[in-house]
Amino acid sequence: MKRRAFQLSMVAAALALSTSAFAQTQWDLATAYPATNFHTVNISQFAADVDKASGGKLKMTVHANASLFKAPEIKRAVQGGQAQAGEILLVNYQNEWQLFGADGLPFLADSYEAAAKLWKVQRPVLEKKLAEQGMMVLYAVPWPPQGVYSKKPLNSAADLKGMKWRAYSPATARIAELVGAQPVTVQAAEVSQAFATGVTESMMSSGSTGADAKLYEHVKYWYDTQAWLPKNALLVNKKAFDALDKPTQDAVRKAAADAETRGWEASKKANGESLDKLKAGGMQILPASAQLKADMQKVGDTLLKEWLAKAGPEGQAMVDAFRK
């Protein structure tokens, strides 16, 4: 009898050891974009890489298309631990802290090379700010260059006067004010419906956003202004990250570095593919006229001046470092 009890206790101990050795951590990862969007595809690959590299110890469930939290709620959800990780569009949070909006300033960084240079100087100050809020940034990937969608032809910024303009950040709302358009807040998941129902008639966004929303069904024109390349950043709750063992943390960091490299290349590829898709759907993809470009450049100068006044020495130091 004693021997039997001993054997049972040994089996129980072995099972307990086995369970602890293969203890699995589950994370929820929230994003506001469709599963087919290149950002989400990249995130799904990141989650798969972490799963593989950690030997199944960390599994992430990717909740796409704002199915877990709406875009404006994701940062707070990660900060409060309701989701362990989440993807945000940095410029959405400019009102909270001006430096979140640095990559949404028109014509400051208007190419992939310039955007990479800006991220290099933006990242250290961003990491410091997020650490104060109990979060970390794992990586960031830009959207393709921004152009202007419009239901009617545009020769200058004056043609936007009175038009309903989709705003998704403080900067895009301010652009509407400066050109005399009517800003309407519309999140990414609602863009198609907004244009279909006449809630909005124009916006500044990438070809990728338009392709996701099949905007060729509702909009005739896209003008290639190459205004800016706003970035999505993948954030993680610091407590959740710190609770991982060292090898799993290393697996997350390595997968994040790979995701950033892969994501930038995917963005470049998506730019060409999405514009081709819009064109095939019947949308006219046009260069911006000299007047429209000059008008938008003027808007950009105003936005930068206003931003620097609010961002203070920290913002000025970042812009100076970027322009070196």
C-alpha positions as CSV (number, residue, x, y, z in Angstrom):
1,M,0.0,0.0,0.0
2,K,2.8,2.4,1.0
3,R,4.6,1.5,-2.2
4,R,1.5,2.2,-4.3
5,A,1.1,5.6,-2.6
6,F,4.7,6.4,-3.2
7,Q,4.4,5.5,-6.9
8,L,1.3,7.8,-7.2
9,S,3.1,10.6,-5.5
10,M,6.0,10.3,-7.9
11,V,3.6,10.3,-10.9
12,A,1.9,13.4,-9.5
13,A,5.3,15.1,-9.0
14,A,6.4,14.2,-12.5
15,L,3.2,15.6,-13.9
16,A,3.5,18.8,-11.9
17,L,7.1,19.2,-13.2
18,S,6.0,18.5,-16.7
19,T,3.2,21.1,-16.5
20,S,5.5,23.8,-15.1
21,A,8.2,23.0,-17.7
22,F,5.6,23.5,-20.5
23,A,3.6,26.2,-18.8
24,Q,1.9,28.2,-21.5
25,T,1.3,32.0,-21.5
26,Q,-1.6,33.3,-23.5
27,W,-1.5,36.9,-24.8
28,D,-4.3,38.9,-26.6
29,L,-3.0,41.2,-29.3
30,A,-5.4,43.8,-30.5
31,T,-5.3,45.6,-33.9
32,A,-7.7,47.8,-35.7
33,Y,-7.0,46.6,-39.3
34,P,-8.3,43.8,-41.5
35,A,-6.6,40.4,-41.3
36,T,-5.5,40.8,-45.0
37,N,-3.8,44.2,-44.4
38,F,0.0,44.0,-44.7
39,H,0.4,45.2,-41.1
40,T,-1.9,42.5,-39.7
41,V,-0.3,39.8,-41.9
42,N,3.1,40.9,-40.5
43,I,1.7,40.8,-36.9
44,S,0.4,37.3,-37.4
45,Q,3.8,36.2,-38.7
46,F,5.4,37.8,-35.6
47,A,3.0,35.9,-33.3
48,A,3.8,32.6,-35.1
49,D,7.6,33.3,-34.9
50,V,7.3,33.9,-31.1
51,D,5.3,30.7,-30.7
52,K,7.9,28.7,-32.5
53,A,11.0,30.4,-30.9
54,S,9.5,30.0,-27.4
55,G,8.7,26.3,-28.0
56,G,5.0,27.1,-27.5
57,K,5.5,28.8,-24.2
58,L,4.0,32.1,-25.4
59,K,1.0,32.1,-27.7
60,M,-0.6,35.2,-29.0
61,T,-4.2,35.5,-30.3
62,V,-4.3,38.3,-32.9
63,H,-7.7,40.1,-32.8
64,A,-7.9,41.9,-36.2
65,N,-10.3,44.6,-37.5
66,A,-11.0,46.2,-34.2
67,S,-12.8,43.0,-33.0
68,L,-11.4,43.2,-29.4
69,F,-11.0,47.0,-29.0
70,K,-11.7,49.9,-31.3
71,A,-8.6,51.8,-32.6
72,P,-8.7,54.6,-30.0
73,E,-9.1,52.1,-27.1
74,I,-6.1,49.9,-27.9
75,K,-3.4,51.9,-26.2
76,R,-5.3,52.2,-23.0
77,A,-6.2,48.5,-23.1
78,V,-2.5,47.6,-23.3
79,Q,-1.6,50.1,-20.6
80,G,-4.2,48.7,-18.3
81,G,-3.4,45.0,-19.1
82,Q,-6.8,44.3,-20.7
83,A,-4.8,43.2,-23.7
84,Q,-1.1,42.2,-23.3
85,A,-0.2,43.7,-26.7
86,G,-1.7,46.0,-29.3
87,E,-1.0,47.9,-32.4
88,I,-1.6,51.6,-32.6
89,L,-1.3,54.3,-35.2
90,L,1.1,56.7,-33.4
91,V,-0.4,59.9,-34.8
92,N,-3.7,59.2,-33.2
93,Y,-2.2,60.1,-29.8
94,Q,-0.7,63.5,-30.7
95,N,-3.1,65.3,-28.4
96,E,-1.9,63.2,-25.5
97,W,1.8,63.9,-26.2
98,Q,2.9,65.9,-29.3
99,L,5.9,63.6,-30.1
100,F,3.4,60.8,-30.9
101,G,2.5,62.9,-34.0
102,A,6.0,63.5,-35.4
103,D,5.5,61.1,-38.3
104,G,2.2,62.7,-39.3
105,L,3.7,66.1,-40.1
106,P,3.2,66.7,-43.8
107,F,6.4,66.7,-45.8
108,L,8.7,66.4,-42.8
109,A,9.6,62.8,-43.7
110,D,8.1,62.1,-47.2
111,S,10.0,58.9,-48.3
112,Y,10.8,55.5,-46.8
113,E,14.4,56.6,-46.3
114,A,13.4,59.8,-44.5
115,A,10.8,57.9,-42.4
116,A,13.5,55.4,-41.3
117,K,15.7,58.3,-40.3
118,L,12.9,59.9,-38.3
119,W,12.1,56.6,-36.5
120,K,15.8,56.4,-35.5
121,V,15.5,59.7,-33.6
122,Q,11.9,59.2,-32.5
123,R,12.2,55.8,-31.0
124,P,14.4,56.6,-27.9
125,V,12.1,59.4,-26.7
126,L,9.0,57.2,-27.5
127,E,10.5,54.3,-25.4
128,K,11.1,56.7,-22.5
129,K,7.5,58.0,-22.6
130,L,5.9,54.5,-22.9
131,A,8.1,53.2,-20.1
132,E,6.5,55.9,-17.8
133,Q,3.1,54.5,-18.9
134,G,4.0,50.9,-18.1
135,M,4.5,49.9,-21.8
136,M,7.2,49.0,-24.3
137,V,7.4,49.5,-28.1
138,L,8.4,46.3,-29.8
139,Y,8.6,47.6,-33.4
140,A,7.1,50.1,-35.8
141,V,6.2,49.9,-39.5
142,P,5.1,52.8,-41.8
143,W,2.1,53.0,-44.0
144,P,2.8,53.8,-47.6
145,P,3.1,57.5,-48.5
146,Q,-0.1,59.5,-48.1
147,G,-2.2,60.9,-51.0
148,V,-5.5,62.7,-51.3
149,Y,-8.7,60.7,-52.1
150,S,-11.5,62.8,-53.6
151,K,-14.9,62.2,-55.1
152,K,-14.3,65.2,-57.4
153,P,-11.2,66.4,-59.3
154,L,-8.7,68.6,-57.4
155,N,-6.4,71.2,-59.0
156,S,-5.6,73.1,-55.8
157,A,-6.4,73.0,-52.1
158,A,-9.2,75.5,-52.8
159,D,-11.2,72.7,-54.4
160,L,-11.4,70.9,-51.0
161,K,-13.3,73.8,-49.5
162,G,-16.6,72.7,-48.0
163,M,-15.9,69.0,-48.7
164,K,-16.4,66.4,-45.9
165,W,-12.9,65.3,-45.0
166,R,-12.1,62.1,-43.1
167,A,-10.0,62.9,-40.1
168,Y,-8.3,60.1,-38.1
169,S,-5.7,62.2,-36.1
170,P,-5.2,65.7,-34.8
171,A,-3.0,66.6,-37.8
172,T,-5.6,65.4,-40.4
173,A,-8.3,67.3,-38.6
174,R,-6.1,70.4,-38.7
175,I,-5.4,70.0,-42.4
176,A,-9.2,70.1,-43.0
177,E,-9.4,73.3,-41.1
178,L,-6.6,74.9,-43.0
179,V,-8.0,74.0,-46.4
180,G,-11.6,74.9,-45.4
181,A,-12.9,71.3,-45.5
182,Q,-15.3,69.8,-42.9
183,P,-13.4,67.3,-40.7
184,V,-15.3,64.1,-39.8
185,T,-13.8,61.5,-37.5
186,V,-13.9,58.1,-39.2
187,Q,-11.9,55.0,-38.0
188,A,-10.2,52.7,-40.5
189,A,-12.8,49.9,-40.1
190,E,-15.6,52.4,-41.1
191,V,-13.9,54.1,-44.1
192,S,-15.8,52.2,-46.8
193,Q,-19.2,52.8,-45.2
194,A,-18.4,56.5,-44.7
195,F,-17.6,57.1,-48.3
196,A,-20.5,54.9,-49.5
197,T,-23.0,56.9,-47.5
198,G,-21.6,60.3,-48.1
199,V,-20.5,60.9,-44.5
200,T,-17.1,61.8,-46.1
201,E,-16.0,62.8,-49.6
202,S,-12.2,63.2,-49.3
203,M,-9.3,62.2,-47.1
204,M,-5.5,62.0,-46.9
205,S,-4.4,58.3,-46.6
206,S,-2.3,55.6,-48.3
207,G,-3.2,53.5,-51.2
208,S,-3.3,50.6,-48.9
209,T,-6.2,52.0,-46.8
210,G,-8.2,52.6,-50.0
211,A,-7.5,49.1,-51.3
212,D,-8.6,47.6,-48.0
213,A,-11.8,49.5,-48.1
214,K,-12.4,49.0,-51.9
215,L,-12.8,52.7,-52.2
216,Y,-12.7,52.4,-56.0
217,E,-16.4,51.6,-55.6
218,H,-17.1,55.1,-54.2
219,V,-14.2,57.4,-55.1
220,K,-12.9,58.4,-58.5
221,Y,-9.6,60.2,-57.7
222,W,-6.4,59.6,-55.7
223,Y,-3.6,62.3,-55.9
224,D,-0.1,61.2,-55.1
225,T,1.2,63.9,-52.8
226,Q,3.7,61.7,-50.9
227,A,2.8,63.8,-47.8
228,W,4.0,61.6,-45.0
229,L,4.4,58.0,-43.9
230,P,2.6,57.5,-40.5
231,K,3.7,54.5,-38.5
232,N,1.9,51.7,-36.7
233,A,3.7,50.7,-33.5
234,L,3.3,47.4,-31.7
235,L,3.1,48.0,-27.9
236,V,3.3,45.5,-25.1
237,N,2.4,45.8,-21.4
238,K,5.6,46.0,-19.4
239,K,4.4,43.8,-16.5
240,A,3.3,41.1,-19.0
241,F,6.7,41.2,-20.7
242,D,8.6,41.2,-17.4
243,A,6.7,38.1,-16.3
244,L,8.2,36.1,-19.2
245,D,11.3,34.1,-18.6
246,K,14.5,35.4,-20.2
247,P,14.6,33.0,-23.2
248,T,11.0,33.9,-24.1
249,Q,11.7,37.7,-23.8
250,D,14.7,37.1,-26.1
251,A,12.3,35.3,-28.5
252,V,9.9,38.2,-28.5
253,R,12.7,40.8,-29.1
254,K,14.2,38.8,-32.0
255,A,10.7,38.2,-33.6
256,A,10.0,42.0,-33.2
257,A,13.3,43.0,-34.9
258,D,12.5,40.6,-37.8
259,A,8.9,41.9,-38.0
260,E,10.2,45.5,-38.3
261,T,12.6,44.7,-41.1
262,R,9.9,42.5,-42.9
263,G,7.2,45.1,-42.3
264,W,9.1,48.0,-44.0
265,E,9.6,45.9,-47.1
266,A,6.0,44.8,-47.0
267,S,4.9,48.4,-46.9
268,K,6.9,49.3,-50.0
269,K,5.4,46.3,-51.8
270,A,1.9,47.1,-50.6
271,N,2.2,50.6,-51.9
272,G,2.6,49.4,-55.5
273,E,0.1,46.6,-55.2
274,S,-2.6,48.7,-53.6
275,L,-2.4,51.5,-56.2
276,D,-2.6,48.8,-58.9
277,K,-5.7,47.5,-57.2
278,L,-7.3,50.9,-57.0
279,K,-6.5,51.5,-60.7
280,A,-7.9,48.1,-61.7
281,G,-11.1,49.0,-59.8
282,G,-11.5,52.2,-61.9
283,M,-9.9,54.8,-59.7
284,Q,-7.7,57.4,-61.4
285,I,-4.3,57.5,-59.8
286,L,-2.9,61.0,-60.6
287,P,0.2,63.1,-59.8
288,A,-0.7,66.1,-57.7
289,S,-0.7,69.4,-59.7
290,A,2.1,71.9,-59.0
291,Q,-0.6,74.1,-57.3
292,L,-2.0,71.3,-55.1
293,K,1.5,70.4,-54.1
294,A,2.5,74.0,-53.2
295,D,-0.8,74.4,-51.3
296,M,-0.2,71.3,-49.3
297,Q,3.4,72.2,-48.6
298,K,2.2,75.5,-47.2
299,V,-0.2,73.5,-44.9
300,G,2.7,71.3,-43.9
301,D,4.8,74.4,-42.9
302,T,2.0,75.7,-40.8
303,L,1.5,72.3,-39.1
304,L,5.2,72.0,-38.3
305,K,5.3,75.5,-36.8
306,E,2.3,74.8,-34.7
307,W,3.6,71.4,-33.6
308,L,7.0,72.8,-32.6
309,A,5.3,75.5,-30.5
310,K,3.4,72.7,-28.6
311,A,6.2,70.1,-28.6
312,G,8.7,72.5,-27.0
313,P,12.5,71.8,-26.7
314,E,12.0,68.0,-26.9
315,G,10.2,68.3,-30.3
316,Q,12.8,70.8,-31.6
317,A,15.6,68.5,-30.6
318,M,14.0,65.6,-32.5
319,V,13.5,67.7,-35.6
320,D,17.0,69.1,-35.4
321,A,18.5,65.6,-35.0
322,F,16.3,64.4,-38.0
323,R,17.5,67.2,-40.2
324,K,21.2,66.8,-39.5
